[in-house]
């Protein structure tokens, strides 16, 4: 499958970038600090959808919060249009008009005492919108697929379906006409039948408005269907990145291979990782995945002559560019490169769902919502 023909082409210059970003939190009782984000470079270009994937606790959400300015980095820079993010109150307010957050749980992110109209209009009121508030709210709800918008103005969250609530959250972000959305697990709390509608909506917004998006998820199937590029994160650092079809059909890092192996449609036996990820306040030397690595445990890294490097030699931080990269001694060896080139099936075991298919699902869902 190729990407949607209606998707805008990405340009060279990134819209949003993180450069050598570190976010640490104080340790308990004077212990070493927790390195939640431990050296990340990441670029998101205009019109591009990037999926950030990994296990719970790997630092995905902390990285997203850092990109939003909700957490100040310990070191490193966040840049928008090449300009460093200023953490003063006024600058952050202007920044968040251009970069908006879509939360995971619409039930928890919507105030049950506010009507749909008030929930969507809240951002306009905070930012001192000088235009027609009602028209702006109507347009945002329409773009989010809630039509006719007037029908939803006086409804409360408990009167809506799960998919409708998530559309209200998205409308609240769209009303400020942002350039980029950071969506943290945007469909994790929704029924499977509703997920395709929300994915189609995000793709349609990219096509119609030129929106960029960072989608934080543990769902590789979601990344396969919506993203242009994927970044796989483990213990605070991106360990593999590249075009989504290349990373998810021919993964090179053992961690990415393990994540893909447990999907129901994956060929072969699943790779069951032993133990839990290390404590982020005690990141091990060498490759941070080596304590759980199936390649090292099987002796394959020893045969490739990189076992000592896996245990003791730190890897460089991957650049934020869109090219395929992997932080793995074994994958960089001739033996590992040959193994990675053999490839796997993608999460869908076939072509990616194109935008037209997802949009058809969303249109049918819109009709069902209106029939409620």
C-alpha positions, 0 to 999 in steps of 0.5 A: 500500500502507498500513502493516501494520494490526497495526503499533502507532501511533507517538506524538508523543514520540520514544523516541530522538533525535539533536539537532544531532549532529556526529562528527569524527575527527582529520585525518591529519598535522595536516590538517583533521578528517573530518566523518563526521556533520556536523549531524544531527537524527533522531527514532525514535518507539516502534514506528517503523522508520526506514531510514537509506540512502545510499552507502558512506562517507556516515556512516550507520554512524558515526551509528548508532554515535553513537546507540548510544553507541559513539562520543561526539559532538563536539557535539550530544546523543543523548537516550533518553526525553528524557534526555541520554545519559550517557557514564559506564560505568554509564550506558552499560551501562544504556542498552545494555540498552534499545538493542541492536545487530544487526550486519551479518555474523553469521559475524563477530559470533558467536564460533566457540568459543561455542555458541548458548546461550552466545552468547545468554546472554552479554548476560544474564551481562554485565548480571547477570541474576537470573532463570532464564537458561535460560528467558530464552535459550529465549524469545529464541531462540523469538522469533527463530524458532529453535524448538524452542530446545533443539535449538539450544543446543549447536550452534556457528555453523558448524553453522547456515545463514546465516539461522539465524546471523542469528537467533541474533544477533537473539536475543542482542539480544532476550534483554535485552528492549530497546526499540529495535534498531539493525540495520546492514545486517541482510540484506546478507550473506544470500542473497536467499531468506533476506532476506524471512525476516529482514525478516518477523521484524523486522516481527513483533517490532515488532508483538508487542513494540512494538520500534522500529528504525533499519535502516541500509542501502544497499538501497532495496528493503529500506527500501521493504518494512520502513520507516515512514520513510526518511532519505537521507544524503549526506556526513555529513548527511541531505538528504531525509526523510519517509514511505517511500512519499512519498520513494521514489515522489516523490523531491525531492532529485537524490541520492535521484532518482539512487539510485532511477534505477539500480534495474532496475525504475526508469523512464527512463535511469539517472542515473550520478553522476560522480566520488566523494563529496568528502572529508569533511575538505573538505566543499564550500561550498553544497550538499554534493552540487553537485559531482556533481549532475545537475540542476546539470550539466544547466543545470536549476538555472541555468534555475530561478535557483538555480545560484549558491545551489547552489554557495555557499549552505549549507542548513539542517539538516533537523529530526528530525520525521517530516514530509517535508523536503528540503535542496535549493535546486532542490527548493525552487524553483517549477520543482523543486517542479513536477518533484518532484511528477511522482513515480517508481515505487517500488522494487518498481514496485507495492505494498509487500509487506505483513507477512502476505506476509513472515510467510508466507515466514518461516514456510515458511523456519522449516519448512525450517530445522527439516527440516535 
